[in-house]
C-alpha cells in the first residue's frame, strides 16, 4: 500500500484546486457511499491497483497480505489518498457515514473479473 499526498494545491478568491494524482494509467472511476457500521472489501486483485480518495467520514482501513499477516491498519479521513497494490487484501470499516472516490488501473470486466473474495 502507498499513502500519497496531493501533488498540487492552490487556493485563491475563486476557491481551491486539489491535484489528487498525476501518475498511473487509470481505467475506471467510481463514487461510493457507505453507512456507519458497514464494511466493504474483504477481497484482493491479482493485477489491479486501486486508488482511493476519501471525501467524507472516517474509515478504518485494514491491509493484509495473502498469508494473513496484517500490513497496515489506519483510519482514513477526508483528504486521505492511498493506493492498494495487487495481492493486498483490503477491508474498509466505516466508523461514520463515508463517501469516497475509487479509481482502478484495470476496468472491471464481468466476464474476467480480477476480484478474489476472502
SVG drawing of the C-alpha trace seen along z (x, -y; Angstrom):
<svg xmlns="http://www.w3.org/2000/svg" viewBox="-26 -36 30 54">
<polyline fill="none" stroke="black" stroke-width="0.4" points="0.0,0.0 1.2,-3.5 -0.1,-6.6 0.0,-9.7 -0.2,-13.4 -1.9,-15.7 0.6,-16.7 -0.6,-20.3 -2.9,-22.5 -3.8,-26.1 -6.2,-28.5 -7.4,-31.9 -10.6,-34.0 -12.3,-31.6 -11.8,-28.6 -9.4,-25.6 -7.8,-23.3 -6.5,-19.9 -4.4,-17.7 -5.2,-14.2 -2.9,-12.1 -0.8,-12.7 0.7,-9.3 -0.6,-5.9 -2.8,-4.7 -6.3,-4.6 -9.2,-2.9 -12.2,-3.1 -13.5,-5.7 -16.3,-5.1 -18.1,-7.0 -19.0,-5.1 -21.2,-6.0 -21.4,-3.7 -23.3,-4.0 -21.6,-3.9 -21.0,-0.3 -20.9,1.2 -17.8,3.0 -16.7,3.1 -13.8,5.0 -12.5,8.3 -11.0,9.1 -7.9,8.6 -6.9,8.3 -4.2,10.1 -3.5,7.3 -5.5,4.2 -4.2,1.3 -6.9,-0.8 -6.5,-4.4 -8.8,-5.8 -9.6,-9.5 -11.7,-10.0 -14.3,-12.7 -16.1,-12.4 -16.2,-10.3 -13.8,-8.1 -12.9,-4.6 -10.8,-2.0 -8.6,-0.6 -7.0,2.8 -4.5,4.2 -3.5,7.8 -1.1,10.0 -2.3,13.2 -0.6,15.2 -2.8,13.4 -0.2,11.0 -1.6,7.5 0.5,5.0 -1.3,1.7 -4.2,0.6 -5.1,-3.1 -8.1,-5.4 -8.6,-7.3 -10.4,-10.7 -11.4,-13.4 -8.5,-14.2 -6.6,-11.0 -5.3,-9.4 -3.8,-5.9 -3.2,-3.1 -3.9,0.6 -1.5,2.8 -2.3,6.1 -2.4,9.1 -3.2,6.9 -6.4,7.9 -8.3,4.7 -11.2,4.1 -12.9,0.9 -15.0,0.5 -16.9,-2.8 -16.9,-4.3 -19.1,-7.2 -21.2,-7.7 -18.5,-7.9 -18.0,-8.9 -15.0,-8.3 -13.7,-8.1 -12.2,-4.8 -10.1,-4.6 -8.9,-1.3 -5.9,-0.6 -7.9,2.1 -11.5,1.9 -13.7,4.4 -14.9,6.9 -17.8,9.1 -16.5,11.9 -13.0,11.9 -13.1,10.4 -9.8,9.6 -11.6,9.9 -11.0,12.6 -13.1,12.6 -11.6,13.9"/>
</svg>
